[in-house]
Amino acid sequence: MFFSKAQSSDSIKTGNKVTFSAYAELFYTYDFNEPNNHIRQNFLYSYNRHNEMNLNLGLIKANYQSENLRANVALMAGTYAQDNMAAEQGALRYVNEANIGIRISKNKNLWIDAGIMPSHIGWESAIGKDNINLTRSFAAENSPYFETGAKISYTSDNGKWFVSGLVLNGWQRIAKPEGNQSISFGHQVTYKPNDKITLNSSSFVGNDKAKNEKRMRYFHDLYGSFQLTEQFSAVLGFDIGAEQKTKGSEQYNIWYSPNVQMKYQFDNRWALAGRLEYYSDKNGVIINTGTSNRFQTLGYSLNIDYAVFKNVVFRTEARSFTSKDRIFAKNDEFKKGNFFITTSLAAWF
C-alpha cells in the first residue's frame, strides 16, 4: 500500500466524530563510517543517529470529523522532531499537526483548511510504516515534511480527482524567518483512474529568505504509484527545483532527484523492497557540501519487512551512497561512499 506525506496512521474511533491514534517507531542504525558524535549526515532528518537505540518518531493524534467541520491536533517526539523542527520556536517543535477545516459547499466536497499541516509535496510520509522503504529518500528528506498556511481543496464526486491551491508561510516553516515578508504558494493535483494507479503533481513557489536576500524558488514534484499485480507495486518519482542565483537575477540554480521504488509482498507477513535514487545539487541550494561538485550522489537500498502483528512491523534495510566528491567523513578523512544498516520496530493503534 502506498501513502503520501499527507496521510497518517491507523486509528480508533470514539463515537461518530472523534478519532484518536498513536504511532511509535524505534530504530537502530550502524554507519560503517562510525561518526564519533553519533549524528550521521546533515542532509538526513530521519533515523539520523549512529550506533544507538533511539526513537525516530512518537506521535499522538486527535481528529475531529463531521459533515462540515474537521480538525487535527498531533504532538510528537523523537529524533525526527528534533532534526526537522530545529528552526522552530520552543513548544512548536513538538507540534506535528494543528489545523481546522471548514466545508464551504453544501453539494460538493470543497474545503478550506488552515494551520500546521502535512506537506502537499512528496511520495513519502514521516510515518515510517506507510512507506515502501524503511528510510526516507534524498527527495523526501530535502523537501517539506510539513507546512503552515491555508488551502482550498476539491475532491470530485467519483473520488478520482483531488485539486488544491495553497498559501504558505514558506518552505517547511511554522514561523517565518526573521526579515521575511513574502507569501509562498503551492498547488496539488492528484488523479486516481482506478484503485491501482495514483498520479500526482505538486508545486511550491516562493521566497524563503529575508527581504534583502530575496531569491524566488520554484519547485515541482511529480510521481506515480502503481499496484502492478496483487503482490508487486512501484513508485516512480521526479523532483526538480530552481532558485534565483541572487536577488533579482534572471539566472537560476537547478537541482533535481529521480526515484524508483519497488516492493514485493510475499504474503501477509513478509515483504521485500528496494530503491534506486539520484540527487544532483551542483550549486548547493539545498545541500551544500563546500566541495567542487557539491552534492551529486547516487543511492540504493534494500529492505525486508516482517509484520509481527497487524499493527507491529519489524524492518531491516541496507543502504549505500556514492558521491562524486569526498563528502562522507570517516575518522580524519573524507570518503566518496557511505554504507549503513538500519532496523526499526514500529507499532500503531
Phi, psi and omega in degrees: 000140182250139178226142176269182180298335186276005180245158188222194192280172177295170188207170176240131181270143172237106187076204185263345191237331186256134179232134174246142177215158179215151181212140176215137180223113174269151180212160172219127178238133171247114179263122185288352170277350172049066177296134185294326183272001177073354175264126198273286186232143182279359176253006176248139184233008176225141178055034190261050174227144182254133169057041173208141173286131184209171177261117176285309181209125169244131190219132172237129188226140172241133180234135174244132182219122171228185184297326187236001182217142174215152181205150179223135171226125181221132177248149186218164173210168179121175182293330174301312179296317181299317185278322183280336185254016185301330182275353184270168186268136168035241186293341179297339181292346180256003182265118176269319176215148170198093186213156179229138178234142179235130176282129186249010177223136179286329188253342184239158180274072184241121188229153165242125178240146179215147178131204177270121189227158170299150182297146174274002184252133168110158182256006179232149181251161173291340178282105189304318186292346181274358185252155179298317183255157181295304180271169180269153180287165172307316184298315180293317183292337185240028166223167189297135168271332181217168180206159179231130182162213180222150178217150170248132186222150180225131173244128183295159183300326180273359177077005184277333184242136170231128182226133177216153172235142188230146169242125193231157175287337181158195183274101185052068181226144160262295174269143178290152174297151178302132179086358179271125180243013186270154170250135179255160184227161177204168174218161171212133174230122178237132180236126178238090181297333175204183184281004180251350184228133172230127177241134186222139173230125179225153181217163172222134176225123179169179176244131183246021182238171178298159186303319183283352177243020188307126175220119182289137178242133177236126186223138178227135179242126180229130176209159172228137177246130188227123171266090191288321173222182179298332184253335189250127178227160182210153173231130174245124183224152177212121175251142175215139180223157177218136178224140178305139180292322176217170180300127179077002183289150173263004176253147187230146169269133185247141169222156182203162181206110171272150183218140170229124178233137182223148181218139175237120182264105183293314179203198183282001178242319188254139176214150177235135182218155179216163180215139171234128186212161176216141178228121180242117177224073188296339182251005175068035179292311183260315180237108183254109181271343183078006179263172186297321181261003182055219186260104173227098194226135175261137178227146174213151184209160177218127179229151175237135185241144176227119178278105181294312173225182179295334183241021177220128180227137176250131185228148175225133183224136169254132185221144182224142174242141172228121185246159179290327179248168175277094186241354183257117185286135171218112186057239183257015180224172180244144182242160175276347184236160177210127180233137180208157179237133181235138170237152178214153174229116184243141177223149183207156172207000000 
